[in-house]
Amino acid sequence: MLKNISLHPKMAAFLDTVVNAVMLWRLLQVGSWWTLFIWFFLRVILWILLIRLVYYPPEVSRWRHFFSLLIFFLGNLSVMLFIDWRYAWYLVGGFFIFLPFISFWLLPAQEDKLFLMSKHHRRWLFLMSVFGMGGIWNGMTAVIAFKILNISLWFWLLPTVLLSLAIAVWWWQEYGVARGRRFWLWLISFALIMIEMGWVMLLNPLGNLAQGLLLTWIWYILWLLARFYLSSDGIDWKKQRWFLGANLVLLILFLLFLVRWK
């Protein structure tokens, strides 16, 4: 029966917004961990059903969309669980509604817009994945900082690094990076850098939100440089030096004026 139903992407975006608003309202009434798990799996199941009903051109992957939503959802929920400022919680809740809405809205529904819209859609899904990964890093550092479970930090750090590597490999593949000797060397180097940076961040009194943001920031710069390096054109250092310089300045300003040192 489901095979005979096809929702227009714009209709799916509207339905998803309504469902997300209801789910966000229900989240405020969750009072235990087991009800939170039920709430989580219900949201995931509803996304699976919606993605199954929406029309996707052959060039656009349902699984890519679903996994981007799932990663975003995990990260967004991790942030909302540990935010103690009400207005910031509502801001993140707005992201919970707005970002998935755009992911459905950008789905191409016409062949003449297929190339342009699918390109925008892929970029948006990458943005959602990075946002979600940042939230997962934030949740991991919060669990360690608040000592929710008395377990070694490596128990939390290593799985989070592995997830970050999996996301990096996934999106390298989406952008056409071929696997080879250079690919595996970059991946090993990537893993060592993220483990080292994660360990250093957890030992410094920056706060879990700042730690999550900085680790995601580092991840994105490394991922982007690797993407260019592993491509056939290589890295254009004349262009990237401005990018790296601007990020260095922003990083210094962030550490000096926005981070609250404990």
C-alpha positions as CSV (number, residue, x, y, z in Angstrom):
1,M,0.0,0.0,0.0
2,L,2.8,2.4,0.8
3,K,4.3,1.9,-2.6
4,N,1.3,3.5,-4.1
5,I,1.6,6.7,-2.0
6,S,3.9,9.5,-3.0
7,L,4.1,12.7,-1.1
8,H,5.4,15.9,-2.7
9,P,8.6,17.2,-0.9
10,K,6.9,20.5,0.0
11,M,4.0,18.6,1.6
12,A,6.5,16.4,3.4
13,A,8.3,19.5,4.7
14,F,5.0,20.8,6.1
15,L,4.1,17.5,7.8
16,D,7.6,17.1,9.2
17,T,7.4,20.6,10.8
18,V,4.1,19.8,12.4
19,V,5.4,16.4,13.8
20,N,8.6,18.1,15.0
21,A,6.6,20.8,16.8
22,V,4.5,18.2,18.5
23,M,7.5,16.1,19.4
24,L,9.3,19.1,20.9
25,W,6.3,19.9,23.0
26,R,6.2,16.3,24.2
27,L,9.9,16.4,25.1
28,L,9.1,19.1,27.7
29,Q,6.9,16.5,29.4
30,V,9.4,13.7,29.4
31,G,10.2,12.8,33.0
32,S,12.3,9.6,32.9
33,W,15.0,7.9,30.8
34,W,12.7,5.2,29.5
35,T,10.1,7.7,28.3
36,L,13.0,9.6,26.6
37,F,14.0,6.4,24.7
38,I,10.4,5.8,23.6
39,W,10.2,9.4,22.5
40,F,13.5,9.0,20.5
41,F,12.5,5.8,18.7
42,L,9.0,7.2,17.9
43,R,10.6,10.2,16.2
44,V,13.0,8.0,14.2
45,I,10.2,5.7,13.1
46,L,8.0,8.6,12.0
47,W,11.0,9.9,9.9
48,I,11.4,6.4,8.3
49,L,7.7,6.4,7.3
50,L,7.8,9.9,6.0
51,I,11.0,9.3,3.9
52,R,9.4,6.1,2.6
53,L,6.3,8.1,1.4
54,V,8.1,11.0,-0.2
55,Y,9.1,10.9,-3.9
56,Y,12.9,10.8,-4.4
57,P,14.5,11.0,-7.8
58,P,16.9,8.1,-8.6
59,E,19.9,10.5,-8.1
60,V,18.9,11.4,-4.6
61,S,19.4,8.8,-1.8
62,R,16.8,8.1,0.8
63,W,19.4,6.6,3.1
64,R,21.6,9.6,2.9
65,H,18.7,11.8,4.0
66,F,17.8,9.4,6.8
67,F,21.3,9.1,8.2
68,S,21.8,12.9,8.1
69,L,18.5,13.3,10.0
70,L,19.5,10.7,12.5
71,I,23.0,12.2,13.2
72,F,21.4,15.6,13.4
73,F,18.8,14.3,15.8
74,L,21.3,12.6,18.1
75,G,23.4,15.8,18.3
76,N,20.4,18.1,18.7
77,L,19.0,16.0,21.5
78,S,22.4,15.8,23.2
79,V,22.5,19.6,23.3
80,M,18.9,20.0,24.5
81,L,19.5,17.6,27.4
82,F,22.4,19.5,28.9
83,I,21.4,23.2,28.2
84,D,20.6,25.0,31.4
85,W,19.7,28.4,29.8
86,R,16.0,28.5,28.7
87,Y,16.4,30.8,25.7
88,A,19.3,28.7,24.3
89,W,17.1,25.6,24.7
90,Y,14.4,27.2,22.6
91,L,17.0,28.3,20.0
92,V,18.2,24.7,19.7
93,G,14.6,23.5,19.6
94,G,14.1,25.9,16.7
95,F,16.9,24.1,14.9
96,F,15.2,20.8,15.6
97,I,12.2,22.1,13.6
98,F,13.9,24.2,11.0
99,L,16.8,22.1,9.7
100,P,14.8,19.0,8.9
101,F,12.1,21.2,7.3
102,I,14.7,22.6,4.8
103,S,16.0,19.1,4.2
104,F,12.6,18.0,2.8
105,W,11.9,21.4,1.1
106,L,15.1,21.1,-0.9
107,L,14.3,17.7,-2.4
108,P,14.0,18.1,-6.2
109,A,10.5,17.5,-7.5
110,Q,11.1,18.5,-11.1
111,E,13.6,17.1,-13.6
112,D,14.7,20.6,-14.8
113,K,15.8,21.5,-11.3
114,L,17.3,18.1,-10.4
115,F,21.0,19.0,-10.7
116,L,20.8,22.3,-8.9
117,M,18.4,21.2,-6.1
118,S,20.2,17.9,-5.5
119,K,23.5,19.8,-5.1
120,H,21.9,22.2,-2.5
121,H,20.2,19.2,-0.8
122,R,23.5,17.4,-0.4
123,R,25.2,20.5,1.1
124,W,22.3,20.9,3.5
125,L,22.5,17.3,4.6
126,F,26.3,17.8,5.2
127,L,25.5,20.8,7.3
128,M,23.0,18.8,9.3
129,S,25.6,16.0,9.8
130,V,28.2,18.5,11.1
131,F,25.7,20.2,13.3
132,G,24.7,16.8,14.7
133,M,28.3,15.7,15.2
134,G,29.0,18.9,17.2
135,G,26.0,18.1,19.4
136,I,27.3,14.6,20.0
137,W,30.7,16.0,21.0
138,N,28.9,18.4,23.3
139,G,26.9,15.6,24.9
140,M,30.0,13.4,25.3
141,T,31.9,16.2,27.1
142,A,28.9,17.0,29.2
143,V,28.5,13.4,30.4
144,I,32.2,13.4,31.5
145,A,32.1,16.9,33.0
146,F,28.9,16.2,35.0
147,K,30.1,12.7,35.9
148,I,26.8,11.2,35.0
149,L,28.4,7.7,34.8
150,N,31.6,7.0,36.6
151,I,33.4,5.5,33.6
152,S,36.8,6.3,32.1
153,L,36.8,9.2,29.6
154,W,38.3,6.9,27.0
155,F,35.0,4.9,27.1
156,W,33.2,8.0,25.8
157,L,36.0,9.5,23.7
158,L,37.0,6.6,21.5
159,P,33.4,5.8,20.2
160,T,32.8,9.5,19.6
161,V,36.1,9.7,17.5
162,L,35.0,6.6,15.6
163,L,31.7,8.1,14.8
164,S,33.4,11.3,13.7
165,L,35.7,9.3,11.4
166,A,32.7,7.4,10.0
167,I,31.0,10.7,9.1
168,A,34.2,12.0,7.6
169,V,34.6,8.9,5.4
170,W,30.9,9.0,4.4
171,W,31.1,12.6,3.2
172,W,34.4,12.1,1.5
173,Q,32.8,9.4,-0.5
174,E,29.8,11.6,-1.2
175,Y,32.1,14.1,-2.8
176,G,33.9,11.6,-4.9
177,V,37.1,11.0,-3.0
178,A,38.6,7.7,-4.1
179,R,40.1,5.2,-1.6
180,G,43.8,4.5,-1.9
181,R,47.1,4.8,0.0
182,R,46.7,8.5,0.6
183,F,43.2,8.1,1.7
184,W,44.1,5.6,4.5
185,L,47.1,7.6,5.6
186,W,44.8,10.7,5.9
187,L,42.3,8.6,7.8
188,I,44.9,7.3,10.3
189,S,46.3,10.8,10.8
190,F,42.7,12.2,11.2
191,A,42.0,9.6,13.9
192,L,45.2,10.3,15.8
193,I,44.6,14.1,15.7
194,M,41.0,13.8,16.8
195,I,41.9,11.5,19.7
196,E,44.7,13.8,20.8
197,M,42.5,16.9,20.5
198,G,39.6,15.3,22.3
199,W,41.8,14.2,25.2
200,V,43.4,17.6,25.5
201,M,40.0,19.4,25.4
202,L,38.6,17.1,28.1
203,L,41.5,18.0,30.4
204,N,41.0,21.8,29.9
205,P,38.4,23.9,31.8
206,L,36.5,25.2,28.8
207,G,33.0,24.0,29.4
208,N,31.2,21.3,27.4
209,L,29.6,23.6,24.9
210,A,32.9,25.3,24.0
211,Q,34.7,21.9,23.9
212,G,32.1,20.5,21.5
213,L,32.3,23.5,19.2
214,L,36.1,23.5,19.1
215,L,36.3,19.8,18.3
216,T,33.8,20.1,15.5
217,W,35.6,23.2,14.2
218,I,38.9,21.2,14.1
219,W,37.1,18.3,12.5
220,Y,35.6,20.4,9.7
221,I,39.0,22.1,8.8
222,L,40.7,18.7,8.7
223,W,37.9,17.2,6.7
224,L,37.9,20.0,4.2
225,L,41.7,20.0,3.7
226,A,41.6,16.2,3.2
227,R,38.8,16.5,0.7
228,F,40.9,18.9,-1.4
229,Y,44.1,17.0,-0.9
230,L,42.6,13.7,-1.9
231,S,41.0,15.2,-5.0
232,S,42.7,15.2,-8.4
233,D,43.4,18.9,-8.2
234,G,45.0,18.8,-4.8
235,I,45.1,21.7,-2.3
236,D,45.5,25.3,-3.6
237,W,47.4,26.7,-0.7
238,K,47.1,30.3,-2.1
239,K,43.4,30.1,-1.5
240,Q,43.5,27.9,1.6
241,R,45.9,30.2,3.5
242,W,43.3,32.9,3.7
243,F,40.8,30.3,4.9
244,L,43.2,29.0,7.5
245,G,44.3,32.5,8.6
246,A,40.7,33.6,9.0
247,N,39.9,30.6,11.1
248,L,42.9,31.1,13.2
249,V,41.9,34.7,14.0
250,L,38.3,33.6,14.7
251,L,39.6,30.9,17.0
252,I,41.7,33.3,19.0
253,L,38.8,35.7,19.3
254,F,36.5,32.9,20.4
255,L,39.0,31.7,23.1
256,L,39.6,35.2,24.4
257,F,36.1,36.7,24.4
258,L,33.5,34.0,24.2
259,V,34.9,31.0,26.2
260,R,34.2,31.2,29.9
261,W,37.3,29.7,31.6
262,K,36.6,27.9,34.8
